[in-house]
Amino acid sequence: LLESSSGWIISGSPDLSAFILLLVFLFGNVVAAVLFIVKGEKEQSLSGYVPDYVEELAQEQRIKQELRIARDVQQSFLPVETPQFRDLDLAAICKPAYETGGYYYDVVQLDEHRIAVTIGDVSGKGIQAAFYMTFIKGILHSLCHEIDSPAEILKKVNRLFYDNAGRGTFISLVYGIIDLEKRTFRFARAGHNPVLRVASEKGDVEELKPKGIGIGLSKDRFDEHLEEVELAVEGNCVLVLYTDGIVEALSESENFYGTKRLNMMIKRNARKSAKEMLDLLAQDVRSFIGKAKQHDDMTIMVMKFNDQKQN
Protein backbone atom coordinates (compact mmCIF):
# COMPACT_ATOMS: atom_id res chain seq x y z
CA LEU A 1 0.00 0.00 0.00
CA LEU A 2 1.38 3.37 -1.06
CA GLU A 3 0.19 6.76 0.03
CA SER A 4 -0.57 9.33 -2.65
CA SER A 5 -1.73 12.87 -2.54
CA SER A 6 -5.30 11.71 -3.10
CA GLY A 7 -5.24 9.08 -0.33
CA TRP A 8 -4.48 5.39 -0.16
CA ILE A 9 -3.93 3.37 -3.39
CA ILE A 10 -3.14 -0.30 -3.95
CA SER A 11 0.18 -1.25 -5.46
CA GLY A 12 1.14 -4.66 -6.75
CA SER A 13 -0.17 -7.17 -9.25
CA PRO A 14 -3.65 -6.68 -10.71
CA ASP A 15 -4.84 -10.06 -9.28
CA LEU A 16 -3.69 -9.18 -5.78
CA SER A 17 -5.29 -5.79 -5.97
CA ALA A 18 -8.60 -7.29 -7.07
CA PHE A 19 -8.47 -9.88 -4.31
CA ILE A 20 -7.85 -7.24 -1.64
CA LEU A 21 -10.69 -5.11 -3.02
CA LEU A 22 -12.99 -8.15 -2.85
CA LEU A 23 -12.06 -8.80 0.78
CA VAL A 24 -12.73 -5.19 1.69
CA PHE A 25 -16.09 -5.32 -0.06
CA LEU A 26 -17.12 -8.58 1.62
CA PHE A 27 -15.97 -7.41 5.04
CA GLY A 28 -17.93 -4.20 4.66
CA ASN A 29 -21.07 -6.10 3.72
CA VAL A 30 -20.68 -8.51 6.64
CA VAL A 31 -20.26 -5.65 9.11
CA ALA A 32 -23.25 -3.85 7.66
CA ALA A 33 -25.34 -7.03 7.87
CA VAL A 34 -24.33 -7.64 11.48
CA LEU A 35 -25.11 -4.05 12.42
CA PHE A 36 -28.49 -4.30 10.69
CA ILE A 37 -29.37 -7.53 12.49
CA VAL A 38 -28.23 -6.24 15.88
CA LYS A 39 -30.09 -3.00 15.38
CA GLY A 40 -33.24 -4.82 14.29
CA GLU A 41 -33.16 -7.21 17.25
CA LYS A 42 -32.56 -4.34 19.65
CA GLU A 43 -35.46 -2.36 18.23
CA GLN A 44 -37.69 -5.42 18.31
CA SER A 45 -36.72 -6.29 21.88
CA LEU A 46 -37.10 -2.70 23.04
CA SER A 47 -40.52 -2.39 21.46
CA GLY A 48 -41.76 -5.46 23.38
CA TYR A 49 -39.99 -4.77 26.64
CA VAL A 50 -42.03 -3.58 29.63
CA PRO A 51 -40.15 -2.80 32.86
CA ASP A 52 -41.10 -4.93 35.86
CA TYR A 53 -42.13 -1.93 37.90
CA VAL A 54 -44.63 -0.87 35.21
CA GLU A 55 -46.26 -4.32 35.28
CA GLU A 56 -46.33 -4.23 39.09
CA LEU A 57 -47.99 -0.82 39.08
CA ALA A 58 -50.57 -2.03 36.56
CA GLN A 59 -51.27 -5.12 38.64
CA GLU A 60 -51.59 -3.00 41.79
CA GLN A 61 -54.08 -0.71 40.04
CA ARG A 62 -56.13 -3.72 38.90
CA ILE A 63 -56.23 -5.11 42.44
CA LYS A 64 -57.26 -1.74 43.87
CA GLN A 65 -60.01 -1.45 41.29
CA GLU A 66 -61.29 -4.96 42.05
CA LEU A 67 -61.24 -4.21 45.80
CA ARG A 68 -63.20 -1.01 45.23
CA ILE A 69 -65.79 -2.97 43.27
CA ALA A 70 -65.94 -5.64 46.00
CA ARG A 71 -66.34 -2.93 48.65
CA ASP A 72 -69.17 -1.27 46.73
CA VAL A 73 -70.93 -4.61 46.28
CA GLN A 74 -70.60 -5.45 49.96
CA GLN A 75 -71.80 -1.99 51.01
CA SER A 76 -74.85 -2.47 48.81
CA PHE A 77 -75.80 -5.51 50.91
CA LEU A 78 -76.10 -3.35 54.04
CA PRO A 79 -79.37 -1.47 54.67
CA VAL A 80 -79.43 1.62 52.46
CA GLU A 81 -81.24 3.50 55.20
CA THR A 82 -82.43 2.54 58.64
CA PRO A 83 -86.17 1.75 58.66
CA GLN A 84 -88.31 4.01 60.82
CA PHE A 85 -90.95 2.65 63.19
CA ARG A 86 -93.30 4.52 65.50
CA ASP A 87 -92.35 2.66 68.69
CA LEU A 88 -88.75 1.87 67.81
CA ASP A 89 -85.82 4.23 67.41
CA LEU A 90 -83.04 2.40 65.57
CA ALA A 91 -79.60 3.47 64.31
CA ALA A 92 -76.57 1.52 63.07
CA ILE A 93 -73.12 2.16 61.71
CA CYS A 94 -70.31 0.06 60.26
CA LYS A 95 -66.70 1.08 59.72
CA PRO A 96 -64.61 -1.57 57.95
CA ALA A 97 -60.89 -1.83 58.65
CA TYR A 98 -60.11 -2.62 55.00
CA GLU A 99 -61.85 -2.30 51.65
CA THR A 100 -63.80 -5.48 52.34
CA GLY A 101 -64.33 -7.61 55.42
CA GLY A 102 -66.55 -9.89 57.44
CA TYR A 103 -68.80 -7.24 58.96
CA TYR A 104 -72.58 -7.46 58.64
CA TYR A 105 -75.72 -6.00 60.14
CA ASP A 106 -79.24 -6.04 58.83
CA VAL A 107 -82.80 -4.98 59.55
CA VAL A 108 -85.69 -6.80 57.85
CA GLN A 109 -89.35 -5.94 58.37
CA LEU A 110 -91.21 -9.25 58.66
CA ASP A 111 -94.72 -7.82 58.92
CA GLU A 112 -96.53 -4.78 60.33
CA HIS A 113 -95.24 -5.22 63.87
CA ARG A 114 -92.24 -7.60 63.68
CA ILE A 115 -88.68 -6.72 62.69
CA ALA A 116 -85.71 -9.07 62.35
CA VAL A 117 -82.33 -7.64 63.32
CA THR A 118 -78.92 -9.26 63.08
CA ILE A 119 -75.26 -8.42 63.51
CA GLY A 120 -72.29 -10.64 62.70
CA ASP A 121 -68.56 -10.93 62.26
CA VAL A 122 -66.55 -13.48 60.26
CA SER A 123 -63.20 -14.73 61.49
CA GLY A 124 -60.48 -13.31 59.27
CA LYS A 125 -60.58 -10.30 56.98
CA GLY A 126 -60.62 -9.31 53.35
CA ILE A 127 -62.45 -10.72 50.35
CA GLN A 128 -62.83 -14.26 51.74
CA ALA A 129 -64.53 -12.96 54.88
CA ALA A 130 -66.78 -10.72 52.77
CA PHE A 131 -67.76 -13.70 50.63
CA TYR A 132 -68.76 -15.80 53.63
CA MET A 133 -70.77 -12.98 55.16
CA THR A 134 -72.61 -12.46 51.88
CA PHE A 135 -73.39 -16.17 51.91
CA ILE A 136 -74.82 -15.88 55.44
CA LYS A 137 -76.93 -12.86 54.48
CA GLY A 138 -78.48 -14.84 51.63
CA ILE A 139 -79.36 -17.74 53.93
CA LEU A 140 -80.87 -15.48 56.60
CA HIS A 141 -83.00 -13.62 54.08
CA SER A 142 -84.31 -16.87 52.64
CA LEU A 143 -85.26 -18.20 56.09
CA CYS A 144 -86.40 -15.19 58.13
CA HIS A 145 -89.87 -15.06 56.56
CA GLU A 146 -90.35 -18.82 56.96
CA ILE A 147 -89.16 -19.55 60.51
CA ASP A 148 -90.26 -17.66 63.63
CA SER A 149 -87.66 -19.03 66.04
CA PRO A 150 -84.24 -17.27 66.05
CA ALA A 151 -82.62 -20.42 67.45
CA GLU A 152 -84.05 -22.63 64.69
CA ILE A 153 -82.87 -20.20 62.04
CA LEU A 154 -79.33 -20.21 63.43
CA LYS A 155 -79.34 -24.01 63.53
CA LYS A 156 -80.18 -24.17 59.84
CA VAL A 157 -77.62 -21.47 59.06
CA ASN A 158 -74.94 -23.47 60.87
CA ARG A 159 -75.72 -26.70 59.02
CA LEU A 160 -75.61 -25.00 55.63
CA PHE A 161 -72.46 -23.06 56.44
CA TYR A 162 -70.66 -26.08 57.91
CA ASP A 163 -71.40 -28.13 54.78
CA ASN A 164 -70.21 -25.45 52.37
CA ALA A 165 -67.37 -23.55 54.08
CA GLY A 166 -63.83 -24.70 54.73
CA ARG A 167 -62.80 -25.69 58.23
CA GLY A 168 -61.16 -23.00 60.31
CA THR A 169 -63.62 -20.26 59.35
CA PHE A 170 -66.42 -19.40 61.74
CA ILE A 171 -68.96 -16.62 62.24
CA SER A 172 -70.22 -15.01 65.44
CA LEU A 173 -73.78 -13.79 65.09
CA VAL A 174 -76.78 -12.43 66.96
CA TYR A 175 -80.17 -12.83 65.34
CA GLY A 176 -83.36 -11.61 66.97
CA ILE A 177 -86.98 -10.66 66.31
CA ILE A 178 -88.55 -7.51 67.72
CA ASP A 179 -92.30 -7.70 68.28
CA LEU A 180 -93.61 -4.16 68.74
CA GLU A 181 -97.12 -5.40 69.49
CA LYS A 182 -96.04 -7.76 72.29
CA ARG A 183 -93.12 -5.49 73.26
CA THR A 184 -90.63 -8.36 73.22
CA PHE A 185 -87.23 -9.18 71.75
CA ARG A 186 -86.48 -12.87 71.12
CA PHE A 187 -82.94 -13.67 70.12
CA ALA A 188 -80.22 -16.30 69.91
CA ARG A 189 -76.50 -15.70 70.13
CA ALA A 190 -73.96 -17.78 68.18
CA GLY A 191 -70.76 -17.02 70.07
CA HIS A 192 -71.09 -13.27 69.57
CA ASN A 193 -70.47 -10.39 71.96
CA PRO A 194 -73.14 -9.88 74.64
CA VAL A 195 -76.34 -8.02 73.91
CA LEU A 196 -76.32 -4.91 76.11
CA ARG A 197 -79.57 -3.79 77.75
CA VAL A 198 -80.44 -0.66 79.71
CA ALA A 199 -83.85 -1.16 81.29
CA SER A 200 -83.66 0.28 84.81
CA GLU A 201 -84.24 3.87 85.87
CA LYS A 202 -80.65 3.99 87.11
CA GLY A 203 -79.40 3.33 83.61
CA ASP A 204 -77.38 0.27 84.60
CA VAL A 205 -76.06 -1.76 81.67
CA GLU A 206 -76.81 -5.48 81.69
CA GLU A 207 -74.76 -7.88 79.58
CA LEU A 208 -76.94 -10.67 78.16
CA LYS A 209 -74.95 -13.77 77.21
CA PRO A 210 -77.18 -16.76 76.43
CA LYS A 211 -75.37 -19.95 75.43
CA GLY A 212 -74.12 -20.38 71.89
CA ILE A 213 -70.98 -21.20 69.90
CA GLY A 214 -69.81 -19.72 66.60
CA ILE A 215 -71.39 -20.80 63.33
CA GLY A 216 -69.15 -23.26 61.52
CA LEU A 217 -67.28 -24.57 64.58
CA SER A 218 -69.29 -27.77 64.96
CA LYS A 219 -72.14 -29.46 63.15
CA ASP A 220 -73.33 -31.68 66.00
CA ARG A 221 -72.57 -29.67 69.12
CA PHE A 222 -73.99 -26.39 67.81
CA ASP A 223 -77.65 -27.23 68.44
CA GLU A 224 -77.19 -28.42 72.02
CA HIS A 225 -75.20 -25.31 72.95
CA LEU A 226 -77.69 -22.79 71.54
CA GLU A 227 -80.15 -20.96 73.77
CA GLU A 228 -83.05 -18.69 72.81
CA VAL A 229 -84.03 -15.82 75.12
CA GLU A 230 -87.08 -13.54 75.17
CA LEU A 231 -86.87 -10.09 76.75
CA ALA A 232 -89.55 -7.61 77.71
CA VAL A 233 -88.74 -4.25 76.11
CA GLU A 234 -90.97 -1.78 77.89
CA GLY A 235 -90.76 2.00 77.63
CA ASN A 236 -87.32 3.55 77.06
CA CYS A 237 -85.50 0.20 77.09
CA VAL A 238 -82.24 0.37 75.14
CA LEU A 239 -80.54 -2.57 73.40
CA VAL A 240 -77.06 -2.38 71.87
CA LEU A 241 -75.52 -4.93 69.51
CA TYR A 242 -71.86 -4.60 68.55
CA THR A 243 -68.85 -6.45 67.15
CA ASP A 244 -65.55 -7.00 68.96
CA GLY A 245 -63.88 -4.41 66.74
CA ILE A 246 -65.39 -1.83 69.11
CA VAL A 247 -64.10 -3.14 72.45
CA GLU A 248 -60.83 -4.36 70.94
CA ALA A 249 -60.01 -1.04 69.28
CA LEU A 250 -56.43 -0.09 70.13
CA SER A 251 -55.17 3.35 71.09
CA GLU A 252 -51.78 4.76 70.11
CA SER A 253 -50.45 3.46 73.42
CA GLU A 254 -51.87 -0.02 72.53
CA ASN A 255 -54.62 -0.07 75.16
CA PHE A 256 -58.02 -1.65 74.42
CA TYR A 257 -61.16 0.47 74.32
CA GLY A 258 -62.81 -2.26 76.42
CA THR A 259 -66.30 -3.16 77.60
CA LYS A 260 -66.06 -0.97 80.67
CA ARG A 261 -65.70 2.22 78.63
CA LEU A 262 -68.40 1.11 76.18
CA ASN A 263 -70.87 0.37 79.00
CA MET A 264 -70.08 3.70 80.64
CA MET A 265 -70.81 5.57 77.41
CA ILE A 266 -74.10 3.72 76.96
CA LYS A 267 -75.19 4.40 80.54
CA ARG A 268 -74.25 8.08 80.29
CA ASN A 269 -76.24 8.61 77.08
CA ALA A 270 -79.13 6.16 77.49
CA ARG A 271 -81.74 8.94 77.54
CA LYS A 272 -80.66 10.33 74.17
CA SER A 273 -82.04 9.18 70.82
CA ALA A 274 -80.56 6.13 69.13
CA LYS A 275 -78.85 8.30 66.50
CA GLU A 276 -77.38 10.62 69.14
CA MET A 277 -76.13 7.66 71.18
CA LEU A 278 -74.57 6.10 68.10
CA ASP A 279 -72.84 9.32 67.06
CA LEU A 280 -71.41 9.86 70.56
CA LEU A 281 -70.18 6.26 70.76
CA ALA A 282 -68.52 6.49 67.34
CA GLN A 283 -66.94 9.82 68.24
CA ASP A 284 -65.59 8.42 71.52
CA VAL A 285 -64.06 5.39 69.77
CA ARG A 286 -62.42 7.61 67.15
CA SER A 287 -61.05 9.88 69.87
CA PHE A 288 -59.69 6.88 71.78
CA ILE A 289 -57.95 5.40 68.71
CA GLY A 290 -56.38 8.70 67.73
CA LYS A 291 -53.82 8.19 64.96
CA ALA A 292 -53.50 4.45 65.59
CA LYS A 293 -54.37 2.05 62.78
CA GLN A 294 -57.78 0.38 62.81
CA HIS A 295 -57.22 -3.39 62.95
CA ASP A 296 -60.76 -4.76 62.83
CA ASP A 297 -64.19 -3.96 61.45
CA MET A 298 -66.33 -1.94 63.86
CA THR A 299 -70.11 -2.34 63.75
CA ILE A 300 -72.69 -1.20 66.28
CA MET A 301 -76.49 -1.05 66.37
CA VAL A 302 -78.57 0.89 68.89
CA MET A 303 -82.27 0.14 69.45
CA LYS A 304 -84.38 2.28 71.73
CA PHE A 305 -87.98 1.38 72.47
CA ASN A 306 -90.19 4.39 72.94
CA ASP A 307 -92.58 4.65 75.86
CA GLN A 308 -96.08 3.95 74.51
CA LYS A 309 -97.54 6.45 76.99
CA GLN A 310 -95.81 9.19 75.02
CA ASN A 311 -97.37 8.12 71.70
Steps between C-alpha positions, in 0.01 A plus 500: 500500500638837394381839609424757232384854511143384444506237777576131517555298177579133444832405349596159371369249250152549354381162643615588850340839481169350390513241776562764767216713362270196517593435863433861591164487325397174668615617842304821462186310406539259792542786747201680355291182521601439861422859594162475327412177680614629839314824450185318391508261796560787740210698358277194508597413857462859616158531342376193692677569826296619799688578823405287800397800704250606231337155507493509881334841499242379248430191708468712815251729325295199386490361854397837643225529242372149576505575875304820443241304304485233773460771765217666308324166455533416868380846605195452280405196710470716813173688563494809279319688774381404844126421502286726716236364737265687731595314819860421412793736460778317316844607374803305376845564364781290355861602446709235323872474570578421135326532165305182569447287808278272702275765652122478468186646650148496369144606572211318330134586552314169529149643526319804641629456854800262481856588401797265466838643597841338476866584543797278419873471456701245300835375623772642278490801271496599137317359200462146639330630814275724289402202286400290800299782653316552172422129503357529853289802404345302215412210730349726767287686248369175356405367845386801704153513343452124540619427855390689812760363741842676501662185640357279224618743235854499639499120510416484131756770422768300681422177315511670161815694581680198647426295187619768259784690671854385565603401850664769708254774404220586739246778550374661820144622465200636687161460338181622663138595434343815641125481556369854546149376575608264780792727597749213496840418353575131437854420400772237479872560522754292305820576689467875450562788739233551768180686427502811720175612664413813696159450658519644852442859606859512624625434150702194599632297207425128502705260289282221358699190405277201422681181400625457146814418301617648170342392173724254319687369806299180538215331319381278785576701812358828369134416563546381858699811593251752359254683723210727404402787731195728505521845658232748596581836340277747678521878474844655443682165503826517305670206326848519347654245264866533404801315360830445681667759278349758737629369834827378349582832334858595585626844596839641402633370831358152411225495763160342426186712490335227710151410618524719807536819296230389255253426782579833664427687177171315455391568858594868475301553179211255541239778505608639163362385165648195331671717237647732764625204704656344192673822396643554850623140520666523158658833590635360828653197325664722238637727772636200691674352193657830402756449223532126563413260219159333503556123514146363488157580362286702741122460489242614753120515509292694752130425556289714728140410574279801547261526792150430365354750748673774303344393168 
